[in-house]
């Protein structure tokens, strides 16, 4: 019988020569194709040879030489017993030899049945490449080769110990491995890097800071995981089958991701190397992890308090304009049929004010309108349901999004008033069409832009008296 050579599982090193990722991807594809072709050829050859060499006597062919040897021993004892049939010692030895022979034949026949199960499973994965990807073929072939050894063949010094055991196909399908859990277990002592501010100060004087693992921390955790995989055959088996499910471009992207890590950049990410898959997934997991928290902007709060003599809350500003009128304020919105909305006014192709309902995309909605209406009227950012605005003589009188409540013009103004009241300690938005001109303000002989003063914690009402004409 032609054995399935374990050499088909070995792989030559691929040198990443810093050309395009496409080049590396092509190399991976070629290596995979050659390896898969070698596996298929070996499996087909094994099954073909198996079909034309049936085992005689109901036993496995490989056990026949040892069977004949035991049979010759039995015959010799039998001849000795015939010469002295009254010799009880010879009779006992003959009976023991007969029992051993029967046991040997039974074991061989049983091993043959187990071998059939191995062969059936190998035939299945030979016909199903996808099933082969989820099977540890190397472990399967090794166990099959040991099983095919003669019954009494054992060489413990070489690590070859033949044992009779029931065949379980699930043993060769490694359990899924969870890189998230492995990352958790191997991140002890590795702290997140310094926090970085990622948001502006809100009305309550808070901003958001975000911390991530440093490249050195991610590298350390990845190498810890690599060491575990290298020393745990079960983990290695799981990562090997997991790697087979990645496409060539995904493996190439993993390779590119490792380039910024000095200790990892020379690793070739290949499904034939389970350690490389574990490292790549660990780095990917580390780069995704982050921790966010709110921090009080004491500087902005202090500046605000000083502007009011150390404390107190100013009265909310009066409503100015309506946020519905901001539709089309950034740029004109053109709608089918020649209708155009500019600074909240809808006109037809002839310039006549429109009366009726117009459909807008979510992205057409001005930020202030979304801010004050919230999720009860408008979906959160990123949703793309169309929005219907009703106009009378060119003026917006209500707004509705599919599945949401209708908001009249008065409802919008009430929402603006509520928002301004709740936000009185922070920046106060003005509603309605905006002037494009940037205002400047003269305070203590120094000129500031509106944006600069707001960032310093001032409100629009506070700086209004200092507006330069």
Helices and strands as residue ranges (DSSP letters): G 6-9, H 21-52, G 56-58, G 61-63, H 64-83, H 88-127, H 129-133, H 137-147, E 154-155, G 156-158, E 160-161, G 169-172, H 179-185, E 196-197, E 206-212, H 215-230, H 233-243, H 248-257, G 258-260, H 274-288, E 290-296, H 298-307, G 323-326, E 333-335, E 339-342, E 345-347, E 356-360, G 362-364, H 367-377, E 387-392, E 395-401, E 407-408, H 409-422, E 440-443, E 446-449, H 450-455, H 460-464
